[in-house]
Amino acid sequence: MFVAGATARSREAVLRVREMCDQELKGGSRLKVIDIYQQPELARANQIVATPTLIKDFPRPVRRYIGNLANIAGQFTGLDLLTREKIAV
């Protein structure tokens, strides 16, 4: 997940993603938070144009979600984390 500094919006997005991972994926995920101000080279390499941006890279295909992740229930469909059954990532 790419964020821009320690803003309220960044903290809220990270909190929502961690909550989603803890509640729905039961530890079957890994979250890496990257501050684009501290690591701008990673932002360029991943073509980040807005924050917060969550990148799901496994299972394939790679998916990106931009925004504060306020609609946690809808995120699984958008990130392809659900098919007919939940799958652990």
Secondary structure, 3 states (H helix, E strand, C coil): CEECCCCHHHHHHHHHHHHHHHHHCCCCCCCCCEECCCCHHHHHHCCCCCCCEEEECCCCCCEEEECCCCCHHHHHHHCCCECCCECCC
